[in-house]
Each structure stands twice: as structure tokens, then as C-alpha cells.
Amino acid sequence: MPVITMRNGPLEHVVIDGNSDLSPLVFLHGGLGCLAAWGRFPAQLAAATGRRALVYSRHGHGGSGPDPLPRTDRYMHEHAHEVLPELLDALGMRRPVLVGHSDGASMALLHASAHPVRAVVGMGPHLYFEEENRRGIENARASYAAGPLARKLAMVHDDPRGVFDRWSGVWLSPAFRDWSIEDELDVTAPVLAIQGDADEYGTLAQVDAVERAVDGPFVRLVPEGCDHYPHLVRPGLVVDAVRGFLAEPAAAPSAHAAHTAHTAHTAHTAHTAHTAHTAHTDRIPSAGAGR
């Protein structure tokens, strides 16, 4: 796996070939995620859009170097405003399309508030702490203690225990009860927010908060019967949505378009719900705020 040396240590990464005239896709994983945890989705989206893509693991995740900083309630800000700009500059990637999941979606919005981006795709975004975060993470703790989640994390991380403890420790800390980035966002780039209506780590109020917080074009997609991992449960739907979104990113969505996105594939709701339930047992639950 290629490694790039950063100020705070090495990061594993992969660059997928594509049209260099188009803004590259940059994938930001969730709190328990890493390069490997994305599966085939980055390659599928890169192929569908014809764009280059950068997939990497943050410090302390996957095969990257250890996290050099104490994990505080500002860790998403630190990555969005310090590490990510350094990485993009080192790889010569300008004005990217940020594709973030959970924690990564929050980081993408923070980065886009201070740096030029082509667009943001946020899946399972989190703008503030809510009770669903606590319940979802406590369920993840139970799964880790029982063994299933610990085994899954060990398949993709050099330090699975550290990944889990840093993530769950911050999100369940008293300091995080008041965590919010709603008033810090200043995003004018087009934003596509995707969240399953069965997301176990947050409510659709998070998507409403994204819409309120951004000033540019906004589109939402709410796959029915889908949990916190729409890109793994419904990759075809997500790829098609992102491809269409990037084809005309500056077009303001109509009410009809938003309704159409929300009701996409309703004829297959029962099948989708079954698929989401089945797939969830085989995935790493990236937690709500990075889930």
C-alpha cells in the first residue's frame, strides 16, 4: 500500500486513475473506518464519474501511522483544517469533490467552509450530538465487548482497539454532549446529503441541519429501509445519485427533484429493508459521528 509522509506521520493511500481535467474525488471515512472499509465503492464511483479518486486512512486508522494527537472534541476540525489541506497539497489535488461518510461527512463540510471544493457528498452527516449517537455507540460497545465488532475491526486496522476506544471515548464523553458545528459552516459549494431512513446513528434532523447550514445548492437523498451505510447497502443507487449530482452541480434542486430523491426505488422498499438488515451484520459499524 502506498504511504505518504505527513507532518504528523505516514498515511496509507490509494489514487485511482481518471480524467485529470475533472476535480478529483476524495473519500473521507467514518470514525471506525479506513481505506479498506470502503470496499469497492470508491472504484465504482470513480469509474462512473470518470474522475481520479483519493482514498486514504487517517492517522491511527487502517495501516496509517499512529494518531499523534490526544483525541479531543476538536478532532474533526483538526483533520479538516490541518491534515486534509496538507495531504491535498502534497498530492497536487485541487478543488476536490469531497465524499465523506459520518465523521468524514462532518469533516468534509468543515473543510469546504474554509477551502475551495467542487462539491460535497455527505453520507450520514452529523452536525450536532443527539441521543441516537449515544444509543448507537453504546450498542457498538456491546458488540465490541462481545467479540463480533472487535473481529471485524481487526481485519482492517493495525490498532483496532485504539481505533474503537478513541472514537467511542470522545463521543461518549461529557464534553461531546454540547458538540455542534451548525454555526461554524459556511459552505457555498453544492452539497448532496444522503442518509438512510433507518440510520441507527442519527435522525433525518441532521440532514435538515445541513440544509439550513449551507448557502449553495442542496440536494438530499433518503433511501428507504437503509441504515448508516447507504454506499454499501445501495451502492448502485448512491453511485447514480452522485453521478447525476456532479453532472449539473450548480443547478438548484426543485421540490420535485427532492421528492423524487426521497422516494427513489420505493417499489423495492421491502427488499431494500431486508438487504440493509442483512448487510449490516457483515459491515464495520462506522459510528454516527464517524461511524
DRENDO-1510 file (C-alpha; in Angstrom, 1 decimal, always signed):
<recs>
REC; n; res; u; v; w
REC; 1; MET; +0.0; +0.0; +0.0 .
REC; 2; PRO; +1.5; +3.4; -1.0 .
REC; 3; VAL; +2.4; +5.6; +2.0 .
REC; 4; ILE; +2.9; +9.4; +2.1 .
REC; 5; THR; +4.9; +11.1; +4.8 .
REC; 6; MET; +3.0; +13.9; +6.5 .
REC; 7; ARG; +3.9; +16.3; +9.3 .
REC; 8; ASN; +2.2; +14.1; +11.9 .
REC; 9; GLY; +3.3; +10.7; +10.4 .
REC; 10; PRO; +2.6; +8.4; +7.4 .
REC; 11; LEU; -0.7; +7.9; +5.8 .
REC; 12; GLU; -1.7; +4.9; +3.6 .
REC; 13; HIS; -3.5; +5.9; +0.5 .
REC; 14; VAL; -4.5; +4.8; -3.0 .
REC; 15; VAL; -5.0; +7.1; -6.0 .
REC; 16; ILE; -7.4; +5.7; -8.7 .
REC; 17; ASP; -6.7; +6.9; -12.2 .
REC; 18; GLY; -9.2; +9.1; -14.0 .
REC; 19; ASN; -9.6; +12.3; -16.1 .
REC; 20; SER; -7.2; +14.8; -14.6 .
REC; 21; ASP; -9.2; +17.7; -16.1 .
REC; 22; LEU; -12.0; +16.9; -13.7 .
REC; 23; SER; -12.0; +17.7; -10.0 .
REC; 24; PRO; -10.8; +14.5; -8.1 .
REC; 25; LEU; -13.0; +12.6; -5.7 .
REC; 26; VAL; -11.5; +12.5; -2.1 .
REC; 27; PHE; -13.0; +9.9; +0.3 .
REC; 28; LEU; -13.2; +10.7; +4.0 .
REC; 29; HIS; -14.1; +7.7; +6.1 .
REC; 30; GLY; -16.1; +7.4; +9.3 .
REC; 31; GLY; -14.9; +7.0; +12.9 .
REC; 32; LEU; -14.3; +3.3; +12.7 .
REC; 33; GLY; -13.5; +3.3; +9.0 .
REC; 34; CYS; -10.3; +3.3; +6.9 .
REC; 35; LEU; -9.2; +2.8; +3.3 .
REC; 36; ALA; -10.1; -0.9; +3.3 .
REC; 37; ALA; -13.5; -0.4; +4.9 .
REC; 38; TRP; -14.8; +1.5; +1.9 .
REC; 39; GLY; -14.8; -1.8; -0.1 .
REC; 40; ARG; -15.4; -1.4; -3.9 .
REC; 41; PHE; -17.4; +1.8; -3.6 .
REC; 42; PRO; -14.6; +4.3; -4.4 .
REC; 43; ALA; -13.6; +2.4; -7.5 .
REC; 44; GLN; -17.2; +2.1; -8.6 .
REC; 45; LEU; -17.9; +5.9; -8.2 .
REC; 46; ALA; -14.6; +6.8; -9.9 .
REC; 47; ALA; -15.4; +4.6; -12.9 .
REC; 48; ALA; -19.0; +6.0; -13.1 .
REC; 49; THR; -17.8; +9.6; -13.0 .
REC; 50; GLY; -14.6; +9.3; -14.9 .
REC; 51; ARG; -12.7; +11.1; -12.1 .
REC; 52; ARG; -9.5; +10.4; -10.3 .
REC; 53; ALA; -10.0; +9.4; -6.7 .
REC; 54; LEU; -8.0; +9.5; -3.5 .
REC; 55; VAL; -8.8; +7.0; -0.7 .
REC; 56; TYR; -6.8; +7.1; +2.5 .
REC; 57; SER; -6.8; +6.2; +6.1 .
REC; 58; ARG; -6.5; +8.9; +8.8 .
REC; 59; HIS; -3.8; +8.7; +11.4 .
REC; 60; GLY; -4.5; +5.8; +13.8 .
REC; 61; HIS; -6.7; +4.0; +11.3 .
REC; 62; GLY; -6.0; +1.2; +8.9 .
REC; 63; GLY; -2.3; +0.9; +8.1 .
REC; 64; SER; -1.5; +4.6; +8.6 .
REC; 65; GLY; +0.8; +5.8; +11.4 .
REC; 66; PRO; -0.5; +6.3; +14.9 .
REC; 67; ASP; -2.7; +9.2; +15.8 .
REC; 68; PRO; -0.1; +11.7; +17.3 .
REC; 69; LEU; -2.7; +14.0; +18.9 .
REC; 70; PRO; -4.8; +13.4; +22.0 .
REC; 71; ARG; -8.4; +12.9; +20.8 .
REC; 72; THR; -10.4; +15.9; +21.8 .
REC; 73; ASP; -13.8; +17.2; +20.7 .
REC; 74; ARG; -12.0; +19.3; +18.1 .
REC; 75; TYR; -10.5; +16.3; +16.3 .
REC; 76; MET; -12.7; +16.7; +13.2 .
REC; 77; HIS; -11.8; +20.4; +13.0 .
REC; 78; GLU; -8.1; +19.4; +13.3 .
REC; 79; HIS; -8.3; +17.0; +10.4 .
REC; 80; ALA; -10.4; +19.2; +8.2 .
REC; 81; HIS; -8.3; +22.3; +8.6 .
REC; 82; GLU; -4.8; +21.0; +9.1 .
REC; 83; VAL; -4.2; +17.4; +7.9 .
REC; 84; LEU; -6.5; +17.3; +4.9 .
REC; 85; PRO; -5.1; +20.6; +3.3 .
REC; 86; GLU; -1.6; +19.3; +3.8 .
REC; 87; LEU; -2.5; +15.9; +2.2 .
REC; 88; LEU; -4.2; +17.5; -0.8 .
REC; 89; ASP; -1.4; +19.9; -1.4 .
REC; 90; ALA; +1.2; +17.1; -1.2 .
REC; 91; LEU; -0.7; +15.1; -3.8 .
REC; 92; GLY; -1.4; +18.1; -6.0 .
REC; 93; MET; -5.2; +17.7; -5.8 .
REC; 94; ARG; -7.1; +21.0; -6.2 .
REC; 95; ARG; -10.7; +21.9; -5.6 .
REC; 96; PRO; -11.8; +18.3; -4.9 .
REC; 97; VAL; -15.2; +16.7; -4.7 .
REC; 98; LEU; -15.3; +15.5; -1.1 .
REC; 99; VAL; -17.1; +12.3; -0.4 .
REC; 100; GLY; -17.5; +11.8; +3.3 .
REC; 101; HIS; -19.2; +9.2; +5.5 .
REC; 102; SER; -20.3; +10.0; +9.0 .
REC; 103; ASP; -17.3; +11.7; +10.8 .
REC; 104; GLY; -15.9; +12.1; +7.3 .
REC; 105; ALA; -19.0; +13.9; +6.2 .
REC; 106; SER; -18.7; +16.4; +9.0 .
REC; 107; MET; -15.0; +16.9; +8.2 .
REC; 108; ALA; -15.9; +17.4; +4.5 .
REC; 109; LEU; -18.4; +20.2; +5.5 .
REC; 110; LEU; -15.8; +21.8; +7.8 .
REC; 111; HIS; -13.1; +21.7; +5.1 .
REC; 112; ALA; -15.5; +23.1; +2.5 .
REC; 113; SER; -16.2; +26.1; +4.8 .
REC; 114; ALA; -12.6; +27.2; +4.6 .
REC; 115; HIS; -11.1; +25.8; +1.4 .
REC; 116; PRO; -12.2; +25.7; -2.3 .
REC; 117; VAL; -14.0; +22.5; -3.2 .
REC; 118; ARG; -16.1; +21.5; -6.3 .
REC; 119; ALA; -18.8; +19.8; -4.3 .
REC; 120; VAL; -19.5; +17.9; -1.1 .
REC; 121; VAL; -21.3; +14.5; -0.8 .
REC; 122; GLY; -22.1; +13.8; +2.8 .
REC; 123; MET; -23.4; +10.4; +3.8 .
REC; 124; GLY; -24.8; +10.0; +7.3 .
REC; 125; PRO; -23.6; +13.6; +8.2 .
REC; 126; HIS; -23.6; +14.8; +11.8 .
REC; 127; LEU; -23.8; +18.5; +12.7 .
REC; 128; TYR; -24.6; +18.1; +16.4 .
REC; 129; PHE; -24.8; +15.5; +19.1 .
REC; 130; GLU; -28.2; +13.8; +19.5 .
REC; 131; GLU; -29.4; +10.9; +21.7 .
REC; 132; GLU; -29.2; +8.5; +18.7 .
REC; 133; ASN; -25.5; +9.0; +18.8 .
REC; 134; ARG; -25.2; +7.7; +22.3 .
REC; 135; ARG; -27.5; +4.7; +21.8 .
REC; 136; GLY; -25.7; +3.7; +18.6 .
REC; 137; ILE; -22.3; +3.9; +20.2 .
REC; 138; GLU; -23.3; +2.1; +23.3 .
REC; 139; ASN; -24.7; -0.7; +21.1 .
REC; 140; ALA; -21.3; -0.7; +19.3 .
REC; 141; ARG; -19.5; -1.0; +22.6 .
REC; 142; ALA; -21.6; -4.0; +23.5 .
REC; 143; SER; -20.8; -5.6; +20.1 .
REC; 144; TYR; -17.1; -4.9; +20.6 .
REC; 145; ALA; -17.1; -6.4; +24.1 .
REC; 146; ALA; -18.9; -9.5; +22.8 .
REC; 147; GLY; -16.4; -10.0; +20.0 .
REC; 148; PRO; -18.1; -9.5; +16.6 .
REC; 149; LEU; -17.1; -5.9; +16.1 .
REC; 150; ALA; -13.6; -6.5; +17.5 .
REC; 151; ARG; -13.0; -9.2; +15.0 .
REC; 152; LYS; -14.3; -7.0; +12.1 .
REC; 153; LEU; -12.1; -4.1; +13.1 .
REC; 154; ALA; -9.1; -6.4; +13.4 .
REC; 155; MET; -9.5; -7.3; +9.7 .
REC; 156; VAL; -8.8; -3.7; +8.5 .
REC; 157; HIS; -6.9; -1.9; +11.3 .
REC; 158; ASP; -3.4; -2.3; +12.7 .
REC; 159; ASP; -4.6; -1.0; +16.0 .
REC; 160; PRO; -8.3; -2.0; +16.2 .
REC; 161; ARG; -8.6; -1.4; +20.0 .
REC; 162; GLY; -7.1; +2.0; +19.7 .
REC; 163; VAL; -9.5; +3.0; +16.9 .
REC; 164; PHE; -12.5; +1.9; +18.9 .
REC; 165; ASP; -11.5; +3.4; +22.2 .
REC; 166; ARG; -10.6; +6.8; +20.7 .
REC; 167; TRP; -13.8; +7.0; +18.8 .
REC; 168; SER; -16.2; +5.8; +21.4 .
REC; 169; GLY; -14.4; +7.6; +24.2 .
REC; 170; VAL; -14.8; +11.0; +22.6 .
REC; 171; TRP; -18.4; +10.6; +21.5 .
REC; 172; LEU; -19.5; +9.4; +24.9 .
REC; 173; SER; -17.6; +12.0; +26.9 .
REC; 174; PRO; -19.4; +14.7; +28.7 .
REC; 175; ALA; -17.7; +17.4; +26.6 .
REC; 176; PHE; -19.4; +16.0; +23.4 .
REC; 177; ARG; -22.9; +16.4; +24.7 .
REC; 178; ASP; -22.8; +20.0; +23.5 .
REC; 179; TRP; -20.9; +19.3; +20.3 .
REC; 180; SER; -22.2; +21.2; +17.3 .
REC; 181; ILE; -20.8; +22.6; +14.1 .
REC; 182; GLU; -24.0; +24.1; +12.8 .
REC; 183; ASP; -22.9; +27.7; +13.4 .
REC; 184; GLU; -19.4; +27.2; +12.0 .
REC; 185; LEU; -20.3; +26.1; +8.5 .
REC; 186; ASP; -20.0; +28.5; +5.5 .
REC; 187; VAL; -20.4; +26.2; +2.5 .
REC; 188; THR; -21.3; +27.7; -0.8 .
REC; 189; ALA; -20.3; +24.7; -2.9 .
REC; 190; PRO; -23.1; +22.3; -4.0 .
REC; 191; VAL; -24.0; +19.7; -1.3 .
REC; 192; LEU; -25.6; +16.3; -1.7 .
REC; 193; ALA; -26.7; +14.8; +1.7 .
REC; 194; ILE; -27.5; +11.1; +1.8 .
REC; 195; GLN; -29.0; +9.4; +4.8 .
REC; 196; GLY; -30.9; +6.2; +5.2 .
REC; 197; ASP; -34.3; +6.5; +6.9 .
REC; 198; ALA; -33.2; +3.6; +9.2 .
REC; 199; ASP; -29.9; +5.1; +10.2 .
REC; 200; GLU; -29.0; +3.7; +13.6 .
REC; 201; TYR; -26.7; +6.6; +14.4 .
REC; 202; GLY; -28.8; +9.7; +13.8 .
REC; 203; THR; -32.1; +11.1; +12.7 .
REC; 204; LEU; -33.1; +12.9; +9.5 .
REC; 205; ALA; -32.9; +16.1; +11.5 .
REC; 206; GLN; -29.2; +16.0; +10.8 .
REC; 207; VAL; -29.9; +16.4; +7.0 .
REC; 208; ASP; -32.3; +19.2; +7.8 .
REC; 209; ALA; -29.5; +20.9; +9.8 .
REC; 210; VAL; -27.1; +20.5; +6.8 .
REC; 211; GLU; -29.7; +22.2; +4.5 .
REC; 212; ARG; -30.1; +25.1; +7.0 .
REC; 213; ALA; -26.3; +25.5; +7.3 .
REC; 214; VAL; -25.2; +25.6; +3.7 .
REC; 215; ASP; -25.7; +28.5; +1.3 .
REC; 216; GLY; -25.1; +26.8; -2.0 .
REC; 217; PRO; -27.3; +24.3; -4.0 .
REC; 218; PHE; -28.5; +21.5; -1.8 .
REC; 219; VAL; -30.0; +18.0; -2.7 .
REC; 220; ARG; -31.0; +15.3; -0.3 .
REC; 221; LEU; -31.4; +11.5; -0.9 .
REC; 222; VAL; -33.1; +9.4; +1.7 .
REC; 223; PRO; -33.0; +5.7; +0.7 .
REC; 224; GLU; -35.9; +3.9; +2.3 .
REC; 225; GLY; -35.1; +1.0; +4.6 .
REC; 226; CYS; -31.4; +1.8; +4.5 .
REC; 227; ASP; -29.2; +2.1; +7.6 .
REC; 228; HIS; -26.0; +4.1; +8.2 .
REC; 229; TYR; -24.2; +2.6; +5.2 .
REC; 230; PRO; -26.0; +3.6; +2.1 .
REC; 231; HIS; -22.9; +3.3; +0.0 .
REC; 232; LEU; -22.5; -0.3; +1.0 .
REC; 233; VAL; -26.2; -1.3; +1.1 .
REC; 234; ARG; -27.3; +0.5; -2.0 .
REC; 235; PRO; -24.1; +1.3; -3.9 .
REC; 236; GLY; -25.9; +1.4; -7.3 .
REC; 237; LEU; -28.4; +4.0; -6.1 .
REC; 238; VAL; -25.7; +6.1; -4.4 .
REC; 239; VAL; -23.4; +6.0; -7.5 .
REC; 240; ASP; -26.2; +7.0; -9.8 .
REC; 241; ALA; -27.2; +9.9; -7.5 .
REC; 242; VAL; -23.7; +11.2; -7.2 .
REC; 243; ARG; -23.1; +10.9; -10.9 .
REC; 244; GLY; -26.2; +12.9; -11.7 .
REC; 245; PHE; -25.5; +15.4; -9.0 .
REC; 246; LEU; -22.0; +16.1; -10.3 .
REC; 247; ALA; -23.3; +16.4; -13.9 .
REC; 248; GLU; -25.1; +19.6; -13.0 .
REC; 249; PRO; -23.8; +20.6; -9.6 .
REC; 250; ALA; -24.8; +24.2; -9.8 .
REC; 251; ALA; -28.4; +23.6; -10.6 .
REC; 252; ALA; -30.7; +24.4; -7.7 .
REC; 253; PRO; -32.9; +21.4; -6.9 .
REC; 254; SER; -36.6; +21.7; -7.4 .
REC; 255; ALA; -39.1; +20.5; -4.9 .
REC; 256; HIS; -40.0; +17.7; -7.4 .
REC; 257; ALA; -36.3; +16.6; -7.5 .
REC; 258; ALA; -36.1; +16.5; -3.7 .
REC; 259; HIS; -39.2; +14.4; -3.5 .
REC; 260; THR; -38.0; +12.1; -6.3 .
REC; 261; ALA; -34.7; +11.5; -4.5 .
REC; 262; HIS; -36.6; +10.8; -1.2 .
REC; 263; THR; -38.9; +8.3; -2.8 .
REC; 264; ALA; -36.3; +6.6; -5.1 .
REC; 265; HIS; -36.9; +2.9; -5.6 .
REC; 266; THR; -39.9; +2.8; -3.4 .
REC; 267; ALA; -41.2; -0.2; -5.3 .
REC; 268; HIS; -38.3; -2.1; -3.8 .
REC; 269; THR; -38.6; -0.9; -0.2 .
REC; 270; ALA; -39.3; -4.3; +1.3 .
REC; 271; HIS; -36.3; -5.8; -0.5 .
REC; 272; THR; -34.1; -2.9; +0.5 .
REC; 273; ALA; -35.0; -3.2; +4.1 .
REC; 274; HIS; -34.1; -6.8; +4.1 .
REC; 275; THR; -30.9; -6.1; +2.3 .
REC; 276; ALA; -30.0; -3.4; +4.8 .
REC; 277; HIS; -30.6; -5.6; +7.8 .
REC; 278; THR; -28.6; -8.5; +6.2 .
REC; 279; ALA; -25.7; -6.3; +5.1 .
REC; 280; HIS; -25.4; -4.6; +8.4 .
REC; 281; THR; -24.3; -7.8; +10.1 .
REC; 282; ASP; -21.4; -8.0; +7.8 .
REC; 283; ARG; -20.1; -4.5; +8.0 .
REC; 284; ILE; -18.0; -2.4; +10.3 .
REC; 285; PRO; -20.4; -0.1; +12.0 .
REC; 286; SER; -18.8; +3.3; +11.5 .
REC; 287; ALA; -20.3; +5.4; +14.2 .
REC; 288; GLY; -22.7; +8.2; +13.9 .
REC; 289; ALA; -20.1; +10.9; +14.1 .
REC; 290; GLY; -17.6; +9.0; +12.3 .
REC; 291; ARG; -19.5; +5.9; +12.5 .
</recs>
